[in-house]
């Protein structure tokens, strides 16, 4: 992640396309093929975005609030 590119948000390598756009597009119902065509990225790029998002979720910490 480069703070000079898209305000430091994670992007697909060599593009300014954010991981959140890719994941959000898939969650919104677009197919892998739709995303490839719409954004001009490869299947490998899409898989890398999903892997990155999955790793973030694994690292997320949860802090229960007192009752």
N, CA, C and O atoms as CSV, one atom per row, in Angstrom:
chain,resi,resn,atom,element,x,y,z
A,1,UNK,N,N,0.842,-1.168,0.000
A,1,UNK,CA,C,0.000,0.000,0.000
A,1,UNK,C,C,0.892,1.237,0.000
A,1,UNK,O,O,1.861,1.328,0.754
A,2,UNK,N,N,0.550,2.157,-0.838
A,2,UNK,CA,C,1.323,3.386,-0.993
A,2,UNK,C,C,0.436,4.563,-0.596
A,2,UNK,O,O,-0.617,4.771,-1.198
A,3,UNK,N,N,0.849,5.333,0.408
A,3,UNK,CA,C,0.012,6.457,0.836
A,3,UNK,C,C,-0.228,7.489,-0.260
A,3,UNK,O,O,-1.141,8.308,-0.152
A,4,UNK,N,N,0.588,7.455,-1.318
A,4,UNK,CA,C,0.430,8.408,-2.418
A,4,UNK,C,C,-0.579,7.921,-3.462
A,4,UNK,O,O,-0.957,8.674,-4.359
A,5,UNK,N,N,-1.012,6.664,-3.347
A,5,UNK,CA,C,-1.966,6.099,-4.303
A,5,UNK,C,C,-3.277,5.822,-3.575
A,5,UNK,O,O,-3.312,5.039,-2.626
A,6,UNK,N,N,-4.335,6.454,-4.014
A,6,UNK,CA,C,-5.685,6.251,-3.457
A,6,UNK,C,C,-5.702,6.390,-1.938
A,6,UNK,O,O,-6.341,5.602,-1.242
A,7,UNK,N,N,-5.003,7.387,-1.436
A,7,UNK,CA,C,-4.985,7.687,0.004
A,7,UNK,C,C,-4.524,6.508,0.851
A,7,UNK,O,O,-4.943,6.363,1.999
A,8,UNK,N,N,-3.657,5.663,0.285
A,8,UNK,CA,C,-3.112,4.535,1.037
A,8,UNK,C,C,-4.007,3.314,1.107
A,8,UNK,O,O,-3.665,2.334,1.769
A,9,UNK,N,N,-5.149,3.356,0.433
A,9,UNK,CA,C,-6.040,2.195,0.429
A,9,UNK,C,C,-5.403,1.087,-0.411
A,9,UNK,O,O,-4.681,1.372,-1.366
A,10,UNK,N,N,-5.666,-0.176,-0.060
A,10,UNK,CA,C,-5.115,-1.271,-0.861
A,10,UNK,C,C,-5.735,-1.283,-2.257
A,10,UNK,O,O,-6.953,-1.193,-2.415
A,11,UNK,N,N,-4.869,-1.394,-3.263
A,11,UNK,CA,C,-5.306,-1.399,-4.662
A,11,UNK,C,C,-4.735,-2.615,-5.376
A,11,UNK,O,O,-3.790,-3.245,-4.901
A,12,UNK,N,N,-5.318,-2.933,-6.519
A,12,UNK,CA,C,-4.795,-3.986,-7.376
A,12,UNK,C,C,-3.474,-3.491,-7.953
A,12,UNK,O,O,-3.392,-2.382,-8.482
A,13,UNK,N,N,-2.452,-4.316,-7.848
A,13,UNK,CA,C,-1.112,-3.933,-8.304
A,13,UNK,C,C,-1.148,-3.390,-9.734
A,13,UNK,O,O,-1.747,-3.987,-10.629
A,14,UNK,N,N,-0.496,-2.255,-9.923
A,14,UNK,CA,C,-0.397,-1.645,-11.244
A,14,UNK,C,C,-1.628,-0.862,-11.663
A,14,UNK,O,O,-1.717,-0.394,-12.799
A,15,UNK,N,N,-2.584,-0.717,-10.740
A,15,UNK,CA,C,-3.810,0.030,-11.054
A,15,UNK,C,C,-4.123,0.983,-9.906
A,15,UNK,O,O,-3.413,1.024,-8.901
A,16,UNK,N,N,-5.180,1.735,-10.073
A,16,UNK,CA,C,-5.701,2.568,-8.991
A,16,UNK,C,C,-7.053,2.010,-8.524
A,16,UNK,O,O,-7.827,2.703,-7.863
A,17,UNK,N,N,-7.317,0.767,-8.876
A,17,UNK,CA,C,-8.567,0.098,-8.523
A,17,UNK,C,C,-8.445,-0.492,-7.121
A,17,UNK,O,O,-7.575,-1.324,-6.861
A,18,UNK,N,N,-9.325,-0.055,-6.223
A,18,UNK,CA,C,-9.221,-0.512,-4.835
A,18,UNK,C,C,-9.767,-1.927,-4.659
A,18,UNK,O,O,-10.675,-2.367,-5.363
A,19,UNK,N,N,-9.176,-2.613,-3.693
A,19,UNK,CA,C,-9.636,-3.949,-3.327
A,19,UNK,C,C,-11.109,-3.889,-2.926
A,19,UNK,O,O,-11.875,-4.799,-3.243
A,20,UNK,N,N,-11.505,-2.831,-2.235
A,20,UNK,CA,C,-12.901,-2.725,-1.787
A,20,UNK,C,C,-13.875,-2.653,-2.961
A,20,UNK,O,O,-14.991,-3.162,-2.864
A,21,UNK,N,N,-13.476,-2.037,-4.052
A,21,UNK,CA,C,-14.345,-1.983,-5.243
A,21,UNK,C,C,-14.522,-3.384,-5.815
A,21,UNK,O,O,-15.632,-3.775,-6.175
A,22,UNK,N,N,-13.434,-4.137,-5.899
A,22,UNK,CA,C,-13.499,-5.498,-6.446
A,22,UNK,C,C,-14.388,-6.373,-5.563
A,22,UNK,O,O,-15.304,-7.031,-6.056
A,23,UNK,N,N,-14.117,-6.379,-4.266
A,23,UNK,CA,C,-14.893,-7.210,-3.345
A,23,UNK,C,C,-16.356,-6.759,-3.319
A,23,UNK,O,O,-17.263,-7.591,-3.320
A,24,UNK,N,N,-16.580,-5.466,-3.296
A,24,UNK,CA,C,-17.942,-4.945,-3.297
A,24,UNK,C,C,-18.705,-5.292,-4.563
A,24,UNK,O,O,-19.902,-5.573,-4.514
A,25,UNK,N,N,-18.020,-5.272,-5.686
A,25,UNK,CA,C,-18.664,-5.634,-6.954
A,25,UNK,C,C,-19.104,-7.091,-6.946
A,25,UNK,O,O,-20.202,-7.422,-7.393
A,26,UNK,N,N,-18.235,-7.958,-6.435
A,26,UNK,CA,C,-18.594,-9.377,-6.341
A,26,UNK,C,C,-19.740,-9.577,-5.357
A,26,UNK,O,O,-20.668,-10.338,-5.630
A,27,UNK,N,N,-19.680,-8.904,-4.225
A,27,UNK,CA,C,-20.748,-9.010,-3.224
A,27,UNK,C,C,-22.067,-8.479,-3.771
A,27,UNK,O,O,-23.141,-8.937,-3.379
A,28,UNK,N,N,-21.980,-7.515,-4.677
A,28,UNK,CA,C,-23.172,-6.928,-5.278
A,28,UNK,C,C,-23.778,-7.759,-6.389
A,28,UNK,O,O,-24.801,-7.385,-6.962
A,29,UNK,N,N,-23.148,-8.895,-6.700
A,29,UNK,CA,C,-23.733,-9.791,-7.685
A,29,UNK,C,C,-22.995,-9.915,-9.001
A,29,UNK,O,O,-23.373,-10.726,-9.846
A,30,UNK,N,N,-21.949,-9.126,-9.192
A,30,UNK,CA,C,-21.184,-9.268,-10.430
A,30,UNK,C,C,-20.429,-10.595,-10.402
A,30,UNK,O,O,-20.004,-11.052,-9.341
A,31,UNK,N,N,-20.267,-11.203,-11.562
A,31,UNK,CA,C,-19.473,-12.426,-11.662
A,31,UNK,C,C,-17.999,-12.052,-11.807
A,31,UNK,O,O,-17.656,-10.895,-12.048
A,32,UNK,N,N,-17.142,-13.049,-11.656
A,32,UNK,CA,C,-15.720,-12.805,-11.871
A,32,UNK,C,C,-15.502,-12.249,-13.274
A,32,UNK,O,O,-14.716,-11.321,-13.469
A,33,UNK,N,N,-16.202,-12.823,-14.244
A,33,UNK,CA,C,-16.061,-12.369,-15.630
A,33,UNK,C,C,-16.527,-10.927,-15.789
A,33,UNK,O,O,-15.894,-10.147,-16.501
A,34,UNK,N,N,-17.626,-10.566,-15.132
A,34,UNK,CA,C,-18.119,-9.186,-15.174
A,34,UNK,C,C,-17.061,-8.225,-14.642
A,34,UNK,O,O,-16.792,-7.185,-15.244
A,35,UNK,N,N,-16.464,-8.587,-13.504
A,35,UNK,CA,C,-15.459,-7.725,-12.878
A,35,UNK,C,C,-14.232,-7.605,-13.780
A,35,UNK,O,O,-13.687,-6.514,-13.945
A,36,UNK,N,N,-13.802,-8.713,-14.359
A,36,UNK,CA,C,-12.658,-8.673,-15.281
A,36,UNK,C,C,-12.933,-7.709,-16.435
A,36,UNK,O,O,-12.098,-6.870,-16.772
A,37,UNK,N,N,-14.094,-7.843,-17.020
A,37,UNK,CA,C,-14.452,-7.022,-18.178
A,37,UNK,C,C,-14.623,-5.550,-17.782
A,37,UNK,O,O,-14.129,-4.658,-18.471
A,38,UNK,N,N,-15.318,-5.303,-16.681
A,38,UNK,CA,C,-15.615,-3.935,-16.249
A,38,UNK,C,C,-14.360,-3.153,-15.874
A,38,UNK,O,O,-14.238,-1.971,-16.198
A,39,UNK,N,N,-13.428,-3.817,-15.188
A,39,UNK,CA,C,-12.272,-3.103,-14.648
A,39,UNK,C,C,-10.950,-3.440,-15.336
A,39,UNK,O,O,-9.914,-2.869,-14.997
A,40,UNK,N,N,-10.976,-4.357,-16.293
A,40,UNK,CA,C,-9.761,-4.691,-17.032
A,40,UNK,C,C,-8.683,-5.348,-16.183
A,40,UNK,O,O,-7.494,-5.079,-16.353
A,41,UNK,N,N,-9.110,-6.215,-15.264
A,41,UNK,CA,C,-8.149,-6.915,-14.412
A,41,UNK,C,C,-8.246,-8.416,-14.674
A,41,UNK,O,O,-9.195,-8.891,-15.298
A,42,UNK,N,N,-7.256,-9.147,-14.190
A,42,UNK,CA,C,-7.214,-10.586,-14.430
A,42,UNK,C,C,-7.911,-11.358,-13.318
A,42,UNK,O,O,-8.206,-10.820,-12.251
A,43,UNK,N,N,-8.165,-12.623,-13.593
A,43,UNK,CA,C,-8.725,-13.512,-12.583
A,43,UNK,C,C,-7.769,-13.601,-11.391
A,43,UNK,O,O,-8.207,-13.652,-10.241
A,44,UNK,N,N,-6.486,-13.618,-11.665
A,44,UNK,CA,C,-5.476,-13.633,-10.601
A,44,UNK,C,C,-5.593,-12.386,-9.719
A,44,UNK,O,O,-5.450,-12.472,-8.499
A,45,UNK,N,N,-5.852,-11.232,-10.331
A,45,UNK,CA,C,-6.038,-9.989,-9.566
A,45,UNK,C,C,-7.246,-10.098,-8.632
A,45,UNK,O,O,-7.186,-9.680,-7.476
A,46,UNK,N,N,-8.323,-10.653,-9.138
A,46,UNK,CA,C,-9.538,-10.801,-8.336
A,46,UNK,C,C,-9.274,-11.729,-7.158
A,46,UNK,O,O,-9.660,-11.438,-6.025
A,47,UNK,N,N,-8.622,-12.834,-7.432
A,47,UNK,CA,C,-8.315,-13.784,-6.350
A,47,UNK,C,C,-7.397,-13.154,-5.309
A,47,UNK,O,O,-7.559,-13.392,-4.113
A,48,UNK,N,N,-6.440,-12.356,-5.758
A,48,UNK,CA,C,-5.538,-11.674,-4.820
A,48,UNK,C,C,-6.319,-10.695,-3.941
A,48,UNK,O,O,-6.040,-10.577,-2.747
A,49,UNK,N,N,-7.290,-9.996,-4.522
A,49,UNK,CA,C,-8.115,-9.059,-3.750
A,49,UNK,C,C,-8.926,-9.803,-2.694
A,49,UNK,O,O,-9.025,-9.353,-1.553
A,50,UNK,N,N,-9.502,-10.934,-3.069
A,50,UNK,CA,C,-10.276,-11.725,-2.117
A,50,UNK,C,C,-9.389,-12.285,-1.009
A,50,UNK,O,O,-9.779,-12.309,0.158
A,51,UNK,N,N,-8.207,-12.729,-1.382
A,51,UNK,CA,C,-7.269,-13.252,-0.386
A,51,UNK,C,C,-6.879,-12.147,0.596
A,51,UNK,O,O,-6.842,-12.368,1.806
A,52,UNK,N,N,-6.591,-10.965,0.070
A,52,UNK,CA,C,-6.220,-9.829,0.916
A,52,UNK,C,C,-7.349,-9.500,1.892
A,52,UNK,O,O,-7.112,-9.307,3.084
A,53,UNK,N,N,-8.569,-9.439,1.379
A,53,UNK,CA,C,-9.720,-9.129,2.232
A,53,UNK,C,C,-9.902,-10.198,3.306
A,53,UNK,O,O,-10.209,-9.882,4.455
A,54,UNK,N,N,-9.714,-11.447,2.936
A,54,UNK,CA,C,-9.828,-12.535,3.901
A,54,UNK,C,C,-8.785,-12.436,4.997
A,54,UNK,O,O,-9.079,-12.699,6.163
A,55,UNK,N,N,-7.569,-12.060,4.630
A,55,UNK,CA,C,-6.502,-11.898,5.621
A,55,UNK,C,C,-6.826,-10.762,6.590
A,55,UNK,O,O,-6.541,-10.865,7.784
A,56,UNK,N,N,-7.414,-9.695,6.090
A,56,UNK,CA,C,-7.801,-8.589,6.971
A,56,UNK,C,C,-8.832,-9.030,7.998
A,56,UNK,O,O,-8.755,-8.654,9.168
A,57,UNK,N,N,-9.788,-9.821,7.559
A,57,UNK,CA,C,-10.828,-10.297,8.466
A,57,UNK,C,C,-10.216,-11.188,9.549
A,57,UNK,O,O,-10.611,-11.109,10.712
A,58,UNK,N,N,-9.260,-12.030,9.173
A,58,UNK,CA,C,-8.590,-12.895,10.155
A,58,UNK,C,C,-7.875,-12.079,11.223
A,58,UNK,O,O,-7.845,-12.470,12.390
A,59,UNK,N,N,-7.304,-10.955,10.831
A,59,UNK,CA,C,-6.517,-10.131,11.743
A,59,UNK,C,C,-7.382,-9.235,12.621
A,59,UNK,O,O,-6.903,-8.672,13.605
A,60,UNK,N,N,-8.642,-9.107,12.267
A,60,UNK,CA,C,-9.537,-8.210,12.985
A,60,UNK,C,C,-9.661,-8.638,14.445
A,60,UNK,O,O,-9.803,-9.824,14.742
A,61,UNK,N,N,-9.607,-7.682,15.335
A,61,UNK,CA,C,-9.748,-7.972,16.758
A,61,UNK,C,C,-11.118,-7.507,17.229
A,61,UNK,O,O,-11.602,-6.447,16.832
A,62,UNK,N,N,-11.720,-8.305,18.066
A,62,UNK,CA,C,-13.037,-7.976,18.611
A,62,UNK,C,C,-12.901,-7.730,20.104
A,62,UNK,O,O,-12.262,-8.505,20.816
A,63,UNK,N,N,-13.493,-6.672,20.561
A,63,UNK,CA,C,-13.448,-6.301,21.967
A,63,UNK,C,C,-14.880,-6.207,22.481
A,63,UNK,O,O,-15.609,-5.279,22.133
A,64,UNK,N,N,-15.285,-7.179,23.320
A,64,UNK,CA,C,-16.663,-7.132,23.833
A,64,UNK,C,C,-16.886,-5.912,24.720
A,64,UNK,O,O,-16.006,-5.500,25.475
A,65,UNK,N,N,-18.059,-5.360,24.611
A,65,UNK,CA,C,-18.428,-4.215,25.443
A,65,UNK,C,C,-19.014,-4.714,26.755
A,65,UNK,O,O,-19.712,-5.728,26.776
A,66,UNK,N,N,-18.738,-4.017,27.844
A,66,UNK,CA,C,-19.323,-4.444,29.120
A,66,UNK,C,C,-20.845,-4.291,29.093
A,66,UNK,O,O,-21.385,-3.387,28.456
A,67,UNK,N,N,-21.514,-5.191,29.797
A,67,UNK,CA,C,-22.985,-5.176,29.814
A,67,UNK,C,C,-23.519,-4.091,30.714
A,67,UNK,O,O,-24.733,-3.938,30.844
